[in-house]
Amino acid sequence: MYTFISIVYVFVCLFLILVVLLQSGKGGGLGSAFGGGASQQIFGGAGAGNLLTRLTAVFAFVFMALSVWLAFLSTSGEQALDRAVREQSAAQEAAQEVEEAEAEAAAAEEAAEDAETEAEPPSGE
């Protein structure tokens, strides 16, 4: 899902750049550089500014919404990763405590067996 949204984000960015560059500003802009006012012939006299302005606003909104969504997805993934690391370290600590408890129990059994062996009188005497 993250990859798909990233691809859509890139296309929105490229289209937003194109729409902004096609608008003619006070100095003519890049839109008038393509054939000396050909953009106004395509869209009509007054329609070019209005259509391109609306497209700019729509794609700017989509760009910002996708930016927020991608930021949320990336931070929630990091939180899940941090949580997984904490759970794994807690499991390792628990396993280490179990091993230590088993080692202590084994040492106590050996000590008890040694004490029994020393307490028994030799059978040969």
Buried (B, 14 or more C-beta within 10 A) or exposed (E): EEEEEEEBBEEBBEBBEEBBEBBBEEEEBBBBBEEEBEBBEEBEEEEBBEBBEEBBEEBBEBBEEBEEBBEEBEEEEEEEEEEEEEEEEEEEEEEEEEEEEEEEEEEEEEEEEEEEEEEEEEEEE
